């Protein structure tokens, strides 16, 4: 039975895995610098999904007044269902 998925705040240590998933998931992926800038910007919300300590998905969003806008979301191909 696979280990449970853990949702946690994304950190700069997760960037390599996030960018790898991004490149596999989208025909025109965000550059790594875009993700780095998300960490520095105000009102941002970023999470990763991990299984066995490995990033298998991510969410980058921002608060805009009383709404949340999803900027990027993806899941590793082998984890999609």
RODO-2510 file (C-alpha; in nm, 4 decimals, decimal comma):
residues 81
     n   res          X          Y          Z
     1     x     0,0000     0,0000     0,0000
     2     x     0,1504     0,3391    -0,0985
     3     x     0,2380     0,5901     0,1689
     4     x    -0,0094     0,8696     0,2326
     5     x     0,0308     1,1987     0,0511
     6     x     0,1504     1,4824     0,2734
     7     x     0,0636     1,8445     0,1880
     8     x     0,3190     2,1001     0,3100
     9     x     0,4343     2,4536     0,2361
    10     x     0,6644     2,4622    -0,0672
    11     x     1,0193     2,5798    -0,0029
    12     x     1,3157     2,6683    -0,2197
    13     x     1,4488     2,3151    -0,1525
    14     x     1,1521     2,1839    -0,3555
    15     x     1,2264     2,3959    -0,6643
    16     x     1,4157     2,1316    -0,8628
    17     x     1,1304     1,8818    -0,8270
    18     x     0,8654     2,1478    -0,8924
    19     x     1,0411     2,2634    -1,2085
    20     x     1,0877     1,9055    -1,3303
    21     x     0,7124     1,8377    -1,2947
    22     x     0,6376     2,1731    -1,4612
    23     x     0,8497     2,0858    -1,7658
    24     x     0,6788     1,7476    -1,8026
    25     x     0,3266     1,8795    -1,7502
    26     x     0,3109     2,1833    -1,9791
    27     x     0,4096     2,2495    -2,3422
    28     x     0,5178     2,6019    -2,2416
    29     x     0,6424     2,5651    -1,8838
    30     x     0,7181     2,8453    -1,6415
    31     x     1,0861     2,9220    -1,6076
    32     x     1,2442     2,8356    -1,2741
    33     x     1,2836     3,2095    -1,2060
    34     x     0,9051     3,2515    -1,2078
    35     x     0,8712     3,0021    -0,9235
    36     x     1,1555     3,1706    -0,7348
    37     x     0,9783     3,5059    -0,7626
    38     x     0,6589     3,3505    -0,6220
    39     x     0,8451     3,2745    -0,2978
    40     x     0,9426     3,6414    -0,2614
    41     x     0,6060     3,7938    -0,3522
    42     x     0,3485     3,9017    -0,0958
    43     x     0,0097     3,7379    -0,0543
    44     x     0,1248     3,4118    -0,2093
    45     x     0,0217     3,0606    -0,1118
    46     x     0,2345     2,7673    -0,2266
    47     x     0,2079     2,4022    -0,1345
    48     x     0,3611     2,0749    -0,2423
    49     x     0,2221     1,7245    -0,2241
    50     x     0,4808     1,4654    -0,1202
    51     x     0,4818     1,0879    -0,1054
    52     x     0,7770     0,9225     0,0697
    53     x     0,9384     1,2681     0,0884
    54     x     0,9276     1,3121    -0,2915
    55     x     0,7382     1,6047    -0,4479
    56     x     0,4568     1,4658    -0,6620
    57     x     0,2562     1,7836    -0,7145
    58     x     0,2368     2,1537    -0,6389
    59     x     0,0061     2,4513    -0,6139
    60     x     0,1065     2,8175    -0,6462
    61     x    -0,1697     3,0677    -0,5782
    62     x    -0,2224     3,4239    -0,4626
    63     x    -0,4753     3,5980    -0,2459
    64     x    -0,6629     3,8797    -0,4151
    65     x    -0,8939     4,0531    -0,1683
    66     x    -1,1248     3,7723    -0,0540
    67     x    -1,0459     3,5352    -0,3419
    68     x    -0,7657     3,2972    -0,4214
    69     x    -0,6286     3,2885    -0,7763
    70     x    -0,4478     2,9712    -0,8841
    71     x    -0,1323     3,0616    -1,0744
    72     x     0,0042     2,7089    -1,1288
    73     x    -0,1003     2,3587    -1,0344
    74     x     0,0357     2,0252    -1,1546
    75     x     0,0773     1,6639    -1,0533
    76     x     0,3527     1,4267    -1,1647
    77     x     0,2291     1,2066    -1,4478
    78     x     0,2697     0,8797    -1,2558
    79     x     0,0559     1,0152    -0,9699
    80     x    -0,2412     1,1335    -1,1734
    81     x    -0,5744     0,9566    -1,1442
***
